């Protein structure tokens, strides 16, 4: 059974970094079941930007923006369907007019 992705707070990350400095990296990583690459990324972020840089890096999408994007996609679909329907009706009208001209000409 696969485990879900764990998440660590800024405080937990800081505590692990400090613990690694005091008790050794290998021992600390084994204790917390962390990979060396994750620890190095946290340490590098901390060294470059302090504790604030340990916050999650993902961007939250503004709910209003997301709603506008969904509405925009819905309206584009409606316009596309209307354009297709209009094109179909125009072609049908042209064929009908050509048929009527041929019928009247005979």
Residue pairs with C-beta under 8 A, 6 or more apart in sequence:
7 56
8 16
10 51
10 52
10 54
10 55
13 42
13 46
13 54
14 46
14 51
14 54
16 28
16 32
16 34
16 39
16 42
17 39
17 42
17 43
17 46
19 28
19 31
20 28
20 29
20 39
20 43
25 36
25 39
28 34
28 39
29 35
29 36
29 39
42 54
45 53
45 54
46 53
46 54
